[in-house]
Amino acid sequence: MHVPDGFLDPATSVATAAVAAGTVALALRKARTELDDRTAPLAGLAAAFVFAGQMMNFPLPGLPVSGHLIGAVLTAVLVGPWTAVLCMTVVLLVQAVLFADGGITALGTNVTLMALLAVVLGYGAFRGLAAVLPRTRAGILTATGIAAYLSVPAAALTFVGLFALGGSVDIPIGTVAAAMTGVHLLIGLGEAAITVAVVGAVLAVRPDLVHGAARLRSTAPLAGRPTAATGVAR
């Protein structure tokens, strides 16, 4: 969900803004190790896809907000976690400034939840699963789907924790927890399906561009070079 202005108290909003600012500053340096001339265009496409996907909102019962897909694991697997933090931050910034989707004062909270937490936990789960699953395309996609699913309720439950600490609207914490958990468990299924479909499509045509498939590429057999036929005149 995009947290609106006034949903959390100023202290909580300032704290999450500080966390978000520090993370984005670090990502600006670290992303240089992930991006090159080949992968930079893919980062732009991933950000555009996430922007479009987040525009589809699902009402949350009992709350004046809605839930939506995140796209954090999708972006992290395609272009790397640090680049994903930047892509997600740009998407959230544009949505808040130009479309009033998420509050300006809550931008730090939204970045912390969707550009930091969802990326870190989701990509961490992906790496852990990929390490134990077979080094095959199916193994990569299985790890991707499970990680994408887990990232959604993880971000939702973290928001519940933030609301318990610094909620500033008169809504019972039980109502918030029930609405966030129930709907986002369902949204997670859509998140997993879309993430697997997109990553699978890119793997099918350009596996060399998929950051999370480096281990898969390292085990792929190299094609033998054609040799000149014996006896052919030079």
C-alpha positions in Angstrom: 0.0 0.0 0.0 1.0 3.7 -0.4 0.9 5.3 3.0 -1.0 8.6 2.8 -0.1 11.8 4.6 -1.2 11.9 8.3 -1.5 8.2 8.7 1.6 8.0 10.9 2.8 10.6 13.4 5.7 13.0 12.6 8.3 11.1 14.7 7.6 7.8 12.8 7.6 9.6 9.4 10.9 11.4 10.1 12.5 8.2 11.3 11.5 6.2 8.2 12.6 9.2 6.0 16.1 9.1 7.6 16.3 5.3 7.0 15.2 5.8 3.4 17.6 8.7 2.7 20.6 6.7 4.1 19.6 3.6 2.0 19.2 5.5 -1.2 22.5 7.3 -0.7 24.2 3.9 -0.3 22.4 2.5 -3.3 23.6 5.3 -5.5 27.2 4.1 -4.9 26.6 0.4 -4.9 24.4 0.4 -8.1 27.5 1.2 -10.1 28.7 -2.4 -9.7 25.4 -3.7 -11.1 24.7 -1.5 -14.1 26.5 -1.4 -17.4 25.6 -0.5 -21.0 23.5 -3.7 -21.4 21.6 -3.7 -18.1 20.8 0.1 -17.7 18.0 0.0 -20.3 16.5 -3.0 -18.5 16.4 -1.1 -15.3 14.4 1.6 -17.0 12.0 -0.9 -18.4 11.6 -2.6 -15.0 10.8 0.7 -13.3 8.2 1.5 -16.0 6.6 -1.9 -15.5 6.5 -1.5 -11.7 5.0 1.9 -12.1 2.2 0.6 -14.3 1.7 -2.5 -12.0 1.4 -0.3 -8.9 -1.4 1.7 -10.5 -3.7 -1.3 -10.1 -5.1 -0.9 -6.6 -7.3 -3.2 -4.4 -9.5 -1.8 -1.6 -8.6 -2.8 1.9 -11.8 -3.4 4.0 -12.1 -1.1 6.9 -9.2 1.2 5.9 -9.1 4.4 3.8 -6.3 3.0 1.7 -5.7 0.3 -0.9 -3.2 -2.4 -1.6 -1.3 -3.1 -4.8 1.5 -5.1 -6.3 5.0 -4.1 -5.3 7.5 -5.3 -7.9 10.5 -5.3 -5.6 11.7 -8.9 -6.2 11.0 -8.6 -9.9 13.3 -5.6 -10.2 16.0 -7.0 -7.8 16.2 -10.3 -9.7 16.4 -8.6 -13.1 18.9 -5.8 -12.3 20.3 -6.3 -8.8 19.1 -5.2 -5.3 20.9 -1.9 -5.2 19.6 -0.8 -8.6 16.2 -2.1 -7.5 16.2 0.3 -4.5 16.8 3.2 -6.9 14.2 2.1 -9.4 11.6 1.6 -6.7 12.4 5.0 -5.1 12.1 6.8 -8.4 8.7 5.1 -9.0 7.4 6.1 -5.6 8.7 9.7 -5.9 7.0 10.2 -9.3 3.7 8.7 -8.0 3.7 10.9 -4.9 4.6 14.2 -6.7 2.7 13.8 -9.9 -0.2 11.5 -9.1 -0.7 12.1 -5.3 -0.4 8.3 -4.8 1.1 8.2 -1.4 1.8 11.3 0.7 4.8 13.6 0.4 5.4 13.5 4.1 5.0 9.7 4.0 7.4 9.2 1.1 10.2 8.1 3.5 7.8 5.5 4.9 6.8 4.2 1.5 10.4 4.0 0.3 11.4 2.2 3.5 8.6 -0.4 3.1 8.7 -1.0 -0.7 12.1 0.1 -1.9 14.1 -1.1 1.1 12.3 -3.8 3.1 10.6 -5.6 0.2 13.8 -5.5 -1.8 16.1 -6.6 1.0 13.9 -9.4 2.4 12.7 -10.5 -1.0 16.1 -10.6 -2.6 17.6 -12.2 0.5 14.9 -14.9 0.3 15.6 -15.4 -3.4 19.3 -15.8 -2.8 18.8 -18.3 0.0 16.3 -20.4 -2.0 18.5 -20.2 -5.1 21.4 -21.6 -3.2 19.6 -24.8 -2.2 17.4 -25.3 -5.3 18.8 -26.9 -8.5 20.9 -24.5 -10.7 18.3 -24.6 -13.5 15.8 -22.3 -15.0 13.1 -23.9 -13.0 15.0 -23.5 -9.8 15.6 -19.8 -10.5 11.9 -19.2 -11.2 10.8 -21.2 -8.1 13.0 -19.1 -5.9 11.8 -16.0 -7.6 8.1 -16.8 -7.1 8.4 -17.8 -3.4 10.5 -14.7 -2.7 8.1 -12.4 -4.5 5.2 -13.9 -2.5 6.9 -13.4 0.8 7.9 -9.8 0.1 4.3 -8.6 0.0 3.0 -9.7 3.5 6.4 -8.9 4.9 6.0 -5.2 3.9 2.4 -5.2 5.0 3.2 -6.6 8.4 6.0 -4.1 8.8 3.5 -1.3 8.2 1.3 -2.8 10.9 4.2 -2.6 13.3 4.9 1.1 12.3 1.2 1.9 12.8 1.3 0.2 16.2 4.2 2.5 17.2 3.1 5.7 15.6 -0.4 5.5 14.1 -2.2 8.8 14.1 -5.7 7.9 12.9 -8.5 6.5 15.0 -8.5 2.9 13.7 -8.0 -0.1 16.0 -4.7 -1.9 15.4 -6.6 -5.2 15.1 -8.6 -3.8 12.1 -5.4 -2.6 10.5 -3.6 -6.0 11.0 -6.5 -8.0 9.7 -7.0 -5.9 6.6 -3.4 -5.7 5.7 -2.6 -9.4 6.3 -5.7 -10.8 4.6 -5.7 -8.8 1.4 -1.9 -8.9 1.0 -1.7 -12.6 1.3 -3.9 -12.7 -1.8 -2.0 -9.9 -3.5 1.1 -11.9 -2.9 -0.2 -14.7 -5.2 -0.6 -12.2 -8.0 2.8 -10.7 -7.3 4.4 -14.2 -7.5 2.7 -15.1 -10.7 3.5 -11.8 -12.5 7.1 -11.9 -11.3 7.7 -15.4 -12.5 6.1 -14.7 -15.8 8.3 -11.6 -16.5 11.5 -13.1 -15.2 10.8 -16.3 -17.2 10.2 -14.3 -20.4 13.5 -12.4 -20.0 15.4 -15.7 -19.1 14.0 -17.3 -22.3 15.4 -14.6 -24.6 18.3 -12.9 -22.8 19.4 -14.8 -19.7 22.7 -12.8 -19.7 20.7 -9.7 -18.7 19.1 -11.3 -15.6 21.2 -10.4 -12.5 19.8 -13.2 -10.4 20.6 -15.8 -13.0 24.4 -15.4 -12.8 24.8 -18.8 -11.1 22.7 -20.4 -13.8 24.9 -18.8 -16.5 28.1 -19.9 -14.8 27.0 -23.6 -15.0 25.7 -23.5 -18.6 27.9 -25.4 -21.0 29.8 -23.2 -23.4 29.1 -23.7 -27.1 32.0 -25.2 -28.9 33.6 -23.1 -31.6 33.3 -24.5 -35.2 36.6 -25.9 -36.5 37.8 -26.0 -40.0 37.1 -29.3 -41.8 40.0 -31.5 -42.2 41.5 -31.3 -45.7 39.8 -28.0 -46.6 42.2 -25.7 -48.6 43.1 -22.4 -46.9 
